[in-house]
Amino acid sequence: MGIAQRFFDAFAIGDYHSMGLMYAPTATFSDPIFPLLSGPETALMWEMLLTRAQDFCVSVNVEEEESQGGGHARAVWVARYLYGATGRHVENRVRTEMTCQAGRIVKQVDHFSFWNWSRQALGAPGLLLGWTPIVRKKVQHEAQAQLIKFADRKFGRQGMPAAR
């Protein structure tokens, strides 16, 4: 079983700890809401999202995985959850591309329609303005602020952990 399959198996059961351990210390992650995170920040993001998740379930199809130790992997997954900020139900379809080396994820890029997500999560404002850079930047800023606040609560004043 390759790293992508192990990663998504852990994701499906909410095991953010195992997910975080699969990232290399210098890994990068990006998606439309978190445009660039480091490995430690990514692990913390998954912890934040999964510990706060309400009514959460995920289905995954790992489409391509080259080898257990390295290479590239692709997966398509669908997360269904209650978005806490608005209490609205979201079904987010995501396409993931991973680059792996020495059995760890070194780069992960998740693609999804921000407008589709925003109209579900935000309702009318997302429907009308979710396609605009202004709304995207506002959501990105709020998500980053939540991640920093989560890190402060978890680690105290020292904040986000440095790369291992």
Secondary structure, DSSP 8 states (H G I E B T S, - for coil): --HHHHHHHHHHTT-HHHHHHTEEEEEEEE-SSSS-EEHHHHHHHHHHHHHH-EEEEEEEEEEEE--SSSEEEEEEEEEEEEETTTTEEEEEEEEEEEEEETTEEEEEEEE--HHHHHHHHH-HHHHHHTTSHHHHHHHHHHHHHHHHHHHHHHHGGG-S----
